[in-house]
Amino acid sequence: MSVFHKVVAAALVWSALPLAAVAQSFPSKPVRIVVPYEPGGAVDILARAVSPKMSEDLGQPLVIENRGGAGGRIGADIVARSSPDGYTFMLTVGATHILNMFTQKNLPYHPIKDFTPITSAADTVLSVAAAASFPVSSIKELIEHAKRNPVAYGTTSVGGLTHLTMEQVQMLSGVKMTHVPYKGGGPLSTNLVGGQIPLAAMPLAALMPHIRTGKVKVLAIVLSRRYGGLPDVPTLAESVPGFQNLDASGTWAFGPAGLPAPIVQRIRSALVAALYVPETRSKIESGGQIVVGNSTREFTEQIARLADFGGKLVKAIGFKPQ
């Protein structure tokens, strides 16, 4: 049975849990949102943006707990070990959470089996961008340049979505570029603007001020569709024949395994309603995310697609778990 079918089958089991076991009064005490990153990032911003409306809808306070460290693994482990009663759930970077099963050694939890999917809250707009001084203006020109010259590119992770995205580009185009991992988006964007690194794959929002001043140029957007804020910039799928978007760059919501379906839907309903409050949506999207809020079944299928293709891609590029 493929990963896709295993995940969908698991979702059907979750949805069939006896309703009699579900407390009709949920929630009757504060609900904890674990954000497995430090304050100030995109996931934290989204969590704080939705919490007032969610609290109003649920009738209980929402407590945001930042448990950063180990690339999100510390916070995820807390959620995996929590009681499946709805009083703890997680907002995290979807790709990092799922792809950890292929890129990290000795995880204390299974990213799929030990969690219940709730919804994809938002997509993050990723980009492949170049320094203004770099002599290419498109992915096609980049590939041609890389065939004749050494090219280095920066990301903020080893084995993360942006790294695997660039590895897929190289695999499909037959070129080899040097990966330079940075410890954060700030140093990477600074070096890109200064020309110390000619190319970067990273969230678009961090680069927008530099794009407006002409210090950085965007070669492609990493989304399943063009981004309304830069409608003339093509997607990577348009630019590289055969490229498959992993569709996992945003903020995803998970509870611990065994979370009853009625509680899943109660949390999802409150979260989606909060996402679409105009002021909340504007705040989230100004930070470089696009509000989604898909159904739990659609989300479960999205996870399965990522697990299937992500696992194949990691194997194809020869990436060794760290």
Residue pairs with C-beta under 8 A, 6 or more apart in sequence:
1 9
2 308
3 112
3 304
3 307
3 308
3 311
4 301
4 304
4 305
4 307
4 308
5 304
6 112
6 304
7 112
7 300
7 301
7 303
7 304
7 307
8 300
8 301
8 304
10 112
10 113
10 300
11 117
11 296
11 297
11 300
14 116
14 258
14 259
14 260
14 261
14 264
15 261
15 296
16 261
17 258
17 260
17 261
19 260
19 261
19 262
21 260
22 260
22 262
22 263
23 85
26 85
26 86
26 262
26 263
26 266
27 58
27 59
27 60
27 86
27 87
27 266
28 60
29 60
29 87
30 60
30 61
30 62
30 63
30 87
31 54
31 58
31 60
31 61
31 62
31 63
31 86
31 87
31 88
31 89
31 267
32 62
32 63
32 64
32 65
32 87
32 88
32 89
33 47
33 51
33 62
33 63
33 64
33 65
33 89
33 90
33 91
34 65
34 67
34 75
34 76
34 78
34 79
34 88
34 89
34 90
34 91
35 43
35 44
35 47
35 64
35 65
35 66
35 67
35 68
35 75
35 90
35 91
35 92
36 43
36 67
36 68
36 69
36 72
36 73
36 74
36 75
36 76
36 78
36 90
36 92
37 43
37 44
37 66
37 68
37 72
37 75
37 92
37 93
38 44
38 66
38 68
39 66
42 93
42 124
42 203
42 205
42 251
42 287
42 288
42 289
43 91
43 92
43 93
43 251
44 64
44 66
45 283
45 284
45 287
46 91
46 121
46 122
46 251
46 284
46 287
46 289
47 64
47 91
48 64
49 274
49 280
49 283
49 284
50 121
50 271
50 274
50 275
50 280
51 62
51 64
51 274
52 274
53 270
53 273
53 274
53 277
53 280
54 62
54 270
54 271
54 273
54 274
55 61
55 62
57 269
57 270
57 273
57 274
58 266
58 270
65 75
66 75
67 74
67 75
67 78
68 74
68 75
69 75
71 96
71 100
71 104
71 157
71 160
72 92
72 93
72 96
72 97
72 100
73 100
73 104
73 107
73 108
75 90
75 92
76 90
76 92
76 97
76 109
76 111
76 115
77 108
77 109
78 88
79 88
79 89
79 90
79 115
79 254
79 255
79 256
80 108
80 109
80 114
80 115
80 256
80 257
81 109
81 256
82 88
82 256
83 256
84 116
84 255
84 256
84 257
84 258
84 259
84 260
85 259
85 263
86 255
86 259
86 260
86 263
86 266
86 267
88 255
88 256
89 118
89 253
89 254
89 255
89 256
89 259
89 267
90 115
90 253
90 254
90 255
91 121
91 251
91 252
91 253
92 251
92 252
92 254
93 124
93 161
93 249
93 250
93 251
93 252
94 120
94 248
94 249
94 250
94 251
94 252
94 303
94 306
95 160
95 161
95 246
95 248
95 249
95 306
95 310
96 157
96 160
96 161
97 111
97 252
97 254
98 111
98 112
98 248
98 303
98 306
98 307
98 310
99 159
99 160
99 161
99 164
99 248
99 306
99 310
99 314
100 107
100 111
101 107
101 110
101 111
101 112
101 307
101 311
102 159
102 310
102 311
102 314
102 315
102 319
102 321
103 158
103 159
103 160
103 314
103 319
103 321
103 322
104 159
104 321
104 322
105 321
105 322
109 115
112 303
112 307
113 257
114 256
114 257
115 254
115 255
115 256
115 257
116 254
116 255
116 256
116 257
116 258
116 259
116 264
117 252
117 253
117 254
117 296
117 299
117 300
117 303
118 253
118 254
118 255
118 264
118 267
118 268
118 271
118 296
118 299
119 252
119 253
119 268
119 271
119 272
119 292
119 293
119 294
119 295
119 296
119 299
120 250
120 251
120 252
120 253
120 292
120 293
120 294
120 299
120 302
121 250
121 251
121 252
121 253
121 271
121 275
121 291
121 292
121 293
122 250
122 251
122 275
122 284
122 289
122 290
122 291
122 292
123 223
123 249
123 250
123 289
123 290
123 292
124 203
124 205
124 249
124 250
124 251
124 288
124 289
124 290
125 203
125 204
125 205
125 221
125 222
125 223
125 227
125 229
125 249
125 288
125 289
125 290
126 161
126 162
126 165
126 201
126 202
126 203
126 204
126 221
126 222
126 223
126 249
127 201
127 202
127 203
127 204
127 207
127 218
127 219
127 220
127 221
127 222
127 233
128 139
128 142
128 165
128 166
128 169
128 199
128 200
128 201
128 218
128 219
128 220
128 222
128 236
129 192
129 199
129 200
129 201
129 202
129 204
129 207
129 211
129 216
129 217
129 218
129 219
130 136
130 137
130 142
130 192
130 198
130 199
130 200
130 216
130 217
130 219
131 192
131 193
131 194
131 195
131 197
131 198
131 199
131 215
131 216
132 195
132 214
132 215
132 216
132 217
133 195
133 198
134 195
134 198
134 199
134 217
135 141
135 145
136 142
136 145
136 219
137 217
137 219
138 219
138 220
138 234
138 239
139 169
139 219
139 220
139 234
139 236
139 239
139 240
140 239
142 151
142 199
142 219
143 169
143 173
143 175
143 240
145 151
146 173
146 175
146 176
146 177
147 174
147 175
150 177
150 178
151 175
151 177
151 178
151 198
151 199
152 177
152 178
152 179
152 180
152 197
152 198
152 199
153 166
153 177
153 178
153 179
153 180
153 197
153 198
153 199
153 200
153 201
154 179
154 180
154 181
154 182
154 188
154 191
154 192
154 197
154 199
154 200
154 201
154 202
155 162
155 163
155 166
155 179
155 180
155 181
155 182
155 188
155 200
155 201
155 202
156 162
156 181
156 182
156 183
156 184
156 185
156 188
156 202
157 163
157 181
158 179
158 181
158 322
159 314
159 319
159 321
159 322
161 246
161 248
161 249
162 201
162 202
162 222
163 179
163 181
163 201
164 246
164 310
164 313
164 314
164 317
164 319
165 201
165 222
165 236
165 246
166 177
166 179
166 201
167 179
167 313
167 317
167 319
168 240
168 243
168 244
168 313
168 317
169 236
169 240
169 243
170 176
170 177
171 316
171 317
172 240
172 241
172 242
172 243
173 240
177 199
180 197
182 188
182 191
185 202
185 203
185 206
186 206
188 197
188 200
188 202
189 200
189 202
189 206
189 207
189 210
189 216
191 197
192 198
192 199
192 200
192 207
192 210
192 216
193 210
193 215
193 216
200 207
201 222
203 288
204 218
204 221
204 227
204 229
204 230
204 288
205 287
205 288
205 289
206 288
207 216
207 218
208 229
208 288
210 216
211 217
211 218
211 230
218 230
218 233
219 233
219 239
220 233
220 234
220 235
220 236
220 238
220 239
221 227
221 230
221 233
221 234
221 235
221 236
222 235
222 236
222 245
222 249
223 235
223 245
223 249
224 235
224 237
224 245
224 247
225 235
226 233
226 234
226 235
227 233
227 290
235 245
236 243
236 245
237 243
237 244
237 245
244 309
246 306
246 309
246 310
246 313
247 302
247 305
247 306
248 302
248 306
248 310
250 289
250 290
250 292
251 289
252 299
253 267
253 268
253 271
255 263
255 264
255 267
264 296
265 296
268 293
268 296
271 293
272 293
274 280
275 281
275 284
275 291
275 292
275 293
276 291
276 293
281 291
284 291
285 291
294 302
